[in-house]
Amino acid sequence: MKLQQFYLHRKTDVSGVSGTGIIAHGVILPSGSVVMEWVTTHGSIAIYKSINEIQAVHGHNGQTEIIYVD
């Protein structure tokens, strides 16, 4: 399995914190774990167990899409 890149695209910022458009970039590792960097002035990096966890935490009922990069 190779690395899979993605970004998060948010249509509506329900929290008023992260904004809209591309809000994070990430990569899915061969193990299924995910490393993601938020597009902020602080450049925060987070690690998740899976892409499904990211969708559950940051999906905001369909307001945030995971877009895979070829």
Phi, psi and omega in degrees: 000138177262171176290143178240119178273152177205169168220160176260130177242119183255126178280316182226132179267092183290336182270341182076017184248310190267350179082193181238172184084209179285119183248346180199154175237146180206176178218136175267123181279161179305332179286345185100345175293157185231136173246129184225138177246125178284143177272087179219173177292340180268341178060042182298139178244137180229152178240134181235158180289330183197166176293331178295326177295320178298315179298318181294320184278319190246002183291333179047053176054046176088000180280345178237126179254145170267119180250119180276140180258130179284000000 
